[in-house]
Amino acid sequence: MLRDRVRDALHTGVKRAMAVVCSGFSYDMEVVSQGFVTNISKTDAENEERLHALIDDAEAPGERLAKLFEPEVLPPETSSGADAGGENRDTD
């Protein structure tokens, strides 16, 4: 369903954003928007391992934060199987 895909995208984005912040950035939004901080003294594999650990660490707090945004982002659930917007039609 579209609502589920929007929720999944929202949660993934928020979790990744939290991992970026936790990787060592200041809270300057321009800096944060550039992506993960890597350690130039480490190998690509070591930096990749650190990135995955940060993403794993952000899972639970990211889930909590994303749930706070659901009412603002997700369309309301419908009680019937169809709605005017065609949300229940999967055209992919």
C-alpha positions, 0 to 999 in steps of 0.5 A: 500500500502507498501509506506503508511505502510512505511510512517506510521511506519516512522512517528510513530517511529519519534513521539515516539522518540520525546516523549522519548526525551521530557520525561526528557532525556539528548540528550545522544543517549545511554541514549535516546535509553533506553526508557521513564524516569519514576518518581519513586515517581509516580504510574504506572498509573501516569507515564502511563498518563504522557507518553500518554500526552508526546506522544500527545504533540509530535504529531504535531512536530513529523509529521513535522520532519517525513515529512522531512525524507520522501524523504530519506526513502520512495520509489518514488511514481509510476505513473502507477498501477504497478512497478518492485518491486511489491510495489502495491501487498499486500501479507499480 
